[in-house]
């Protein structure tokens, strides 16, 4: 099985990537395809779907040495669950499934570009397939998951610095930090952390029951 494309996203590294899709709508994704006979026809009608499923590979996870039990981040390392009871990337075949919001389809001179929103994928993630989200089938109103019923907490974010950011960049950075990307075992620590987002190096720390962004500098290409 070969990827049909690799997605471009604002997330240069795994740290900082939202742990579920659609948590940060400003997290864009760009997928480019050659303008050949197949892809020129393959996207016909895709704009009729507000959301899409992406089947992808956790390509930065070593493809060996998997354990049956994992520690989901939301439990801060205090609880283990079976890998098939979680969405952990540490799983055989390294396959993932993510729902994203359709933004637009661009047909350019030599390529076709599909833009989506709300991604939870690191830059360069291999994409194997794209399917429409079908509300009458995919939306299960009575569905439950006792381990994951509650949405993640959103922290208060303050800015100590004043970088020259676009409104979109500022919203993206603030919403990603608000989800507290720190590893579970670091939640009780007061240290400083750094994350690379959309071409910016962002430094933040835990302070006064919230998170403070104290430095944002342009990342090197």
N, C-alpha and C positions, 0 to 999 in steps of 0.2 A: 504494500500500500504506500503510495507516494502522496505528498502534500500537493494541493492544487495552487497554493500560494503561501506566503508568510506575511502575517499581519504586522503593520507598523502601529505602535502605540506610544504614549508618553512615558512608559515605564521601562527605563533602561535596565533595571535590575529587579529581582524578585521582591526585595524589601520595599514596601510601600504600595505594592499592587493590592487593590481591594480584594478581600477574601471571598466575595461573591459578586456576580454581575449586577449592573443597574444601581449599585449603591452610589456611584459618582457619575451622574449623567454627562459631566464635562469630559470624562475620560474617552477620548475619541479613538477610533480604530480605522485604519486605511488598508484596504486590500487591493492589489493591482494584478491585472490579468492581461495577457497578450490579446490584441484585437484580431483573433483568428475566427474561422467559421464557427467553431464550437462555442467559444465564450461570447461571441456576438449574438448567439441565440439563447445561451444558457440562462441569461438574466431577464429574459422577457417576462414581464408581469411581476417582477420581484417588488416593485414599488407599491403593490397592493397590500403588502404585509407590513404592519407597523413594527414587528419584531422578528428576529431571525435566530435560529439555533446555529451555533458554530461547534463543529466537532474538531478537536485539536489535540496536540501532543504536548505533555509537560516535558519539553525537550531539555530543560536544564536539570532534570532529576536523573541521577545515575540509574541505568536500566538493569539493576541487579540488587541483590541483597534486601528484598522487601520483607517486611514483617506483617503478620496478620493483625497486630494491634498497633494503633497510632494514637497520638495525643493531639486532638483538635485544639487550635489556638484559643478558641473562646473559653476553654476550661483552664487556661493558664498552666498547662502541664500537670494538672491535678487529677485528670481522669483519662482513662484509656477506652477506646472503642474499636471494634473491628473495622478494618479498612473499608469493607463494603457497607458499613453503616455511616460512612463519612464521605466527604468530597476531597479527602486528602490527595495531594499529587503523588504521594509515595505509594504507587499501586502498580501491579503487573500491567504491561502494555502501555502504561503512562497516558492513557486516553482521558480526555476531559470533554465536558459538554457545557456550553455557556450560552445563555440567551442575551441578546443585545438588541438595541433599538436601531431600526433602519433609519439612516439619515438621507442619503442620496446616492444616485448612480451617475457617474460621469463617463461619457464616451468621448475620449480624446483622440488625437491623431493616430497614435500607435498602440494605445492601451485602453482598457476599461478599468475604472476605479470605483470600488464599492466603499462607501463611508458609513460607519456605524457609531453608536454612542453607548456609553455605559460598560465599557470593556473591563475585564479583570484579567488581562493577559499581558505578559511581559513582551517587550518589543522583539520581533523576530519569531514569534510562536508559529510553528507549522499548522496550517489549516487543512484538514482532510475533506471537509464537506460543509455545505451551507444548506439549511432547510428552513422553510417558513414556520413561524410559530402559529399554531392553529388554535384559537381560543376555545372553541367548543370541545376540543379533545385534550389540549394541554393544560387548560385551567381547571383544576379539580378543587371545587369549593370546599368539599368535606375533608380534604387531605390534611393530615397532621404529621408532625415529626417531633416527638417530645424532647429530643435532645437539641433541636434547632428551631423551636417555635418562635423564640423571641429574636427580633431584629437586633443587630449589634448596637451597643451604646454609641452615641455621638457626643464627643467631648467638646467642651468650650475651647475655642482657639482665639488667642490674642497675638497681635503682631508687635514686635519690638523694633522691627526694621521697616524701611519704606523703599523697597526695590521698585524699579520702573517695570511694572508688569502690565500686560493687557488685562482687562476685566476677566476674560476667560481663563488666563493663566492663574490669576489670583484665586478665582473660585475653585479651579482644579486643585491647586496646592492646598488651600484651606480645607476643602472637603476630604481630601486624602488624609491629611494630618488629623482631622476631627475623628476619623475612624480608628485612631491610635494604632499605627502599624508596628509598634514595638512587640517583640516576641513575648509570649506569655510569661516566661521566666524572668523578664525584665520589668514587668509591670510595677514592681515594688521599688525599683531603683530610681534615683533622681538624676541620673546622668544625662548627657547630651547625646543626641542621635542625628544621623544625617541620611538623606534620601535624595536620589536623583530623579527629578520630575520634569518632563517636557523641556529638557535642555537647561534646567536650573539645578544647582546644588542647594538643597534646603536643610538648614540646621534647626532643630527644635528640642525642647526639653519640657519635662513635667513640672508645673508650678501652680500652686494655689488651686488644686483640684481641677486643673485644666492643662492645656498644652500651649506653649509659647513658641512662636516662630521668631528666632532672633537673628538669623542671617540667611540671606538668599543671594547667591552669586551665580553668574553665568558659567555653565559647565563647558569644559573644553570639548571641541568637536571630536 
